Amino acid sequence: MDVLFVEDQPIVWEATARILTRSPQVGQLVVFNTAEKALTALRAEPDRWGLILLDLDVPGAVGLSLAMEIHAMGLASVTCILTGSSRHDYMQQILALGFQGYILKGSEIAELEANLNKVIGGQRAFSTHEAAAATTDAARLTRRQGQVVLLISQGMTDKEIGRVLKLAPVTVNHFVRAASVALNARSRSQLVSRAVELGLLTGISIEDDGNV
């Protein structure tokens, strides 16, 4: 697969390139040092790239601006943030939006290599300390929202969920909308996927205990 790397520090991309090119799965590695150049390449050949490595702090990008443009292009699932920015709020958004990873450049070399090899192999990868902090800070579902999402994952309709939880269908829909906002989900399938990924359905039981 071809890899697009957005990085403006030669010492960083050269060191990273040495790790990447050791993998037989990596074909061509193309480096861009500005947001504009990267976006031009992505718009020209959006289906070419098997992996996008993205530094947040490059000319033409502010905070998560470039990441959000890549997300809008539908490429978040093959994009891994590789940055020196240790910010829990950034990590939380990247987790919720379905990006492939968030790796800190300052990680121990063994962890850095292991995480890069994960994303090369198509797995998600997050620097250990940051992932733990972001997951702790991540959006949560209320108990009732969790129950509703769990039943959605079992294929139930609003009417069926309402019968199980003794709620009106319109109330079920209210909980669906609130949960979707909490997890930044645009569809019910995405809502379920993100809730499962963040471990928010673990321990949820289906019982009408009056909690919301």
C-alpha positions in Angstrom: 0.0 0.0 0.0 1.1 3.6 -0.5 1.5 5.9 2.5 0.9 9.6 2.5 2.9 11.3 5.3 2.2 14.9 6.3 5.2 16.2 8.2 7.3 19.3 8.0 10.3 18.3 10.1 12.9 16.3 8.0 14.5 14.6 11.0 11.1 13.3 12.0 10.0 12.0 8.6 13.4 10.5 7.9 13.3 8.5 11.2 9.7 7.5 10.6 10.4 6.5 7.0 13.1 4.1 8.2 10.5 2.3 10.3 7.8 2.3 7.7 9.9 1.1 4.8 11.0 -2.0 6.7 7.5 -3.3 6.3 6.8 -5.3 3.1 3.3 -4.0 3.2 4.4 -0.4 2.5 4.8 0.5 -1.2 5.5 4.1 -2.0 5.9 6.6 0.9 5.1 10.2 -0.2 5.8 13.1 2.2 4.1 16.5 2.1 5.2 19.4 4.3 2.1 21.6 4.2 -1.6 21.1 4.6 -2.3 22.5 1.2 0.0 20.1 -0.6 -1.4 17.1 1.3 -5.0 18.1 0.6 -4.3 18.6 -3.1 -2.8 15.0 -3.3 -5.7 13.5 -1.4 -8.3 15.2 -3.6 -6.5 14.1 -6.7 -6.2 10.4 -5.6 -8.4 9.8 -2.6 -8.4 6.0 -3.1 -4.7 5.6 -3.6 -3.6 5.8 0.0 -3.7 2.7 2.3 -2.5 4.8 5.2 -2.3 8.5 6.0 0.1 9.7 8.8 -0.8 13.2 9.9 1.2 15.6 12.0 -1.2 18.3 13.4 1.4 21.1 13.5 2.3 21.7 9.8 2.0 25.0 7.8 -1.6 25.7 6.9 -3.1 23.7 9.7 -4.4 24.9 13.1 -5.2 22.4 15.8 -7.4 19.6 14.3 -8.3 21.6 11.2 -6.5 19.4 8.7 -7.7 16.2 10.5 -11.3 17.5 10.2 -10.9 18.1 6.4 -9.6 14.6 6.0 -12.5 13.3 8.0 -14.9 15.2 5.8 -13.4 13.4 2.8 -14.2 10.1 4.4 -10.6 9.1 5.0 -10.5 9.1 8.8 -10.5 5.3 9.0 -7.1 5.2 7.2 -5.6 8.2 9.0 -3.4 8.1 12.0 -2.3 11.2 13.9 1.4 11.2 14.5 2.1 14.3 16.6 4.0 15.8 19.5 0.8 17.4 20.8 -0.2 15.6 24.0 -3.8 16.9 24.4 -6.6 14.8 25.8 -9.3 16.8 24.1 -7.7 16.1 20.7 -7.4 12.4 21.5 -11.0 12.3 22.6 -12.3 13.8 19.4 -10.0 11.5 17.3 -11.3 8.5 19.1 -14.9 9.5 18.7 -14.6 10.4 15.0 -13.2 7.0 14.0 -9.6 7.8 13.1 -7.2 4.9 12.9 -4.9 6.2 15.7 -3.2 8.9 17.7 0.5 8.3 18.3 2.9 10.6 20.1 6.2 11.2 18.5 7.8 11.3 21.9 6.7 7.7 22.7 9.4 5.2 23.7 10.9 3.8 20.5 9.5 0.3 21.1 6.0 1.6 21.6 6.3 3.9 18.6 7.4 1.1 16.3 4.8 -1.2 17.6 2.0 1.3 17.0 3.3 2.2 13.6 3.3 -1.5 12.7 -0.3 -1.8 14.0 -1.6 0.9 11.7 0.4 -0.5 8.8 -1.4 -3.7 9.4 -4.8 -2.0 9.4 -5.3 -2.0 13.2 -6.1 1.0 15.4 -3.3 2.4 17.6 -3.2 4.9 20.3 -0.2 5.9 22.6 -0.9 4.2 25.9 -0.9 7.1 28.3 -2.9 9.3 26.0 -5.5 6.6 25.2 -6.1 5.9 28.9 -6.6 9.5 29.7 -8.8 10.2 26.7 -11.0 7.1 27.3 -11.4 8.3 30.9 -12.5 11.7 29.7 -14.5 10.5 26.7 -18.2 11.1 26.3 -20.3 8.8 28.4 -23.9 7.5 28.0 -26.4 7.6 30.8 -27.7 4.2 31.9 -30.9 4.6 30.0 -29.1 5.7 26.8 -26.8 2.7 27.2 -29.8 0.4 27.5 -31.4 1.8 24.3 -28.2 1.6 22.4 -27.7 -2.0 23.5 -31.2 -3.0 22.3 -30.5 -1.2 19.0 -27.4 -3.4 18.7 -29.7 -6.4 19.0 -31.8 -5.2 16.0 -34.8 -3.8 17.8 -37.0 -1.0 16.6 -38.1 1.9 18.7 -41.5 0.2 19.4 -39.8 -3.0 20.5 -37.3 -1.1 22.7 -40.2 0.8 24.2 -42.0 -2.4 25.1 -38.9 -3.8 26.8 -38.1 -0.6 28.7 -41.7 0.5 29.2 -41.1 3.7 27.3 -43.1 5.5 24.5 -41.4 5.2 21.1 -41.0 9.0 21.0 -39.1 8.8 24.3 -36.9 6.0 22.9 -36.1 8.3 20.0 -35.2 11.1 22.4 -32.6 8.8 24.0 -31.2 7.8 20.6 -30.8 11.4 19.6 -29.1 12.3 22.9 -26.7 9.3 22.7 -25.9 10.2 19.1 -25.0 13.8 20.1 -22.8 12.4 23.0 -20.8 10.2 20.7 -21.0 12.4 17.6 -22.7 9.6 15.6 -24.5 10.2 12.4 -26.4 7.0 12.2 -27.6 4.2 14.5 -25.1 1.8 13.2 -22.3 4.3 13.9 -23.8 5.0 17.3 -23.6 1.3 18.2 -20.1 1.0 16.7 -18.7 3.8 18.7 -20.4 2.8 22.0 -18.9 -0.7 21.6 -15.5 0.7 20.7 -15.4 2.9 23.8 -16.6 0.1 26.0 -19.7 2.0 27.0 -22.1 -1.0 26.8 -20.0 -3.1 29.1 -22.1 -4.0 32.2 -25.3 -2.5 30.8 -28.3 -4.6 31.9 -31.8 -4.4 30.5 -34.0 -3.6 33.5 -36.4 -0.8 34.1 -34.9 0.7 37.3 -36.1 4.2 36.6 -32.6 5.6 36.0 -32.0 7.8 33.0 
